[in-house]
Amino acid sequence: MAVSSNSEDRGQFGSSLGFIMAAAGSAVGLGNIWRFPYLTGENGGGAFVFVYILCVLFIGLPLLFNEIALGRKSGKNPIGAIRETGGNKFWQLAGVLCVLVCFFVFSYYSVIAGWTVGYIVTEIINIPVDFEEFVETPLYVIPLTFLFILMTILIVLGGVSGGIEKAAKFLMPILFIIILFIAGRSVTLEGAEAGIQYYLNPDFSKINATVVLQALGQAFFSMSVGWGLMITFGSYLDKKSNIIQSSGWIAGMDTAVALLGGLMVFPALFALLPGKDPAAGPALVFDVLPRVFDAMPGGSFIGALFFLLLMVAALTSTISMLEVPVAYLIDDRKWNRKKATWTVGIAAMLLSIPSALSSIEGNFFAEIRFSFLSNPIEGFFGAMDFIFGTFAVIVICLMLSLYTGWGQKISDYADELALGAPGFKGFSRMAWIFFIKWVCPVVIILLILNMIGLFGAPQAA
């Protein structure tokens, strides 16, 4: 395994549990608790949940194996991983995109995470907040974004074992405890049955191409494939670790949090605001839920806990987003961890400002309008989210599956997966190879063609 000369700055996970918690933490984020419930609401409830689980099992999991194997085999960041395994400049472009995606998404994702910090405070002191007014006030939003980015920087400064692994082992159990508590409270409310029925009872007549593609896009977004996060974390794994088992835990924890996210939201929504449309979009969490909490006994405490949960979920994701460009600067530019972390962190703070300002009507960054591959883009935040947070991620997934499936000898990566996982042979080995070479590329190409409008109106994932 290739090792960087500044291996002390590079680091390694101290245990498989640490890796699972950190990788699951990078997968578990606002995508599960903020995005999953509103997409479920917009796409017909239980039918969407059913399709989403199939997408995770048959597309997300094989891609997850693929990225972790590539990372461990090379011992490098996404750019170095492809270079070390013999990839030419074209294939290395996938690694470059990984580093860019993590940096750009970190900058605007931290804006939403900053909202959660503000909402923790307003819920604790029980001050009603008008969501529209809040996001249009830069004096609130920008300092909160900076504060959240600073929290991420301080954890990544501690290194892989001392910072990321320690934080994940502490934060992930807290996240599960809070989510179980709120979901338990939500499903026991009077009138919650209607929400549970809406959420978990599949109406298969609702399943169409749009629902399938939305579920697939959410699986990419939620599982953290196509970001380079899993390549980077895989590069910190020792050869004895069981990638297959660890990936199963990561996918299971990620899916469990997404499903519990819906159980927190829909039963409470139907019980306490029965006339409210469950397809309320992104505002569902920040606009509707505080009113739901207000209607609960001890609502301000539950509300504060919920937004603490959102903040923790966001933090476990941004730690890994920051680590990818930091790992690149440590591996390829030979920077020390301190210089790399502060440089990327401060640059992300500066880039977060246009995203924060794009919520303000009449602001230059809010008024940006253009078309990207036939998709109408509105605002700086919208541009960043579609180009880097959606489209680029799917392109990277395609490039990485083609790279290991066709640009490389795929049996080498199957052998890498078998290290520490003696049961990975026979049918399971052949099935993974078949999915990476054929199923994943075909499905991803169809998704990209749909996004650029080949099957009718463009449909973002």
Buried (B, 14 or more C-beta within 10 A) or exposed (E): EBEBEEEEBBBBBBEBBBBBBBBBBBBBBBBBBBBBBBBBBBBBBBBBBBBBBBBBEBBBBBBBBBBBBBBBBBBBBBBBBBBBBEBEEEBBBBBBBBBBBBBBBBBBBBBBBBBBBBBBEBBBEEEEBEBEEBBBBBEBBBBBBBBBBEBBBEBBBBBBBEBBBBBBBEBBEEBBEBBBBBBEBBBEBEEBEBBBBBBBEBEEEBBEEBBBBBBBBBBBBBBBBBBBBBBBBBBBBBEEBBBBBBBBBBBBBBBBBBBBBBBBBBBBBBBBBEEBEBBBEBEBBBBBBBBBBBEBEEBBBBBBBBBBBBBBBBBBBBBBBBBBBBBBBBBBEEBEBEBBBBBBBBBBBEBBBBBBBBBBEEBEBBEBEEEBEEBEBBBBBBBBBBBBBBBBBBBBBBBBBBBBBEBBEBEEBBBBBBBBBEEBEEEBBEEBBBBBBEBBBEBBEBBBEBBBEEBEEBBBB
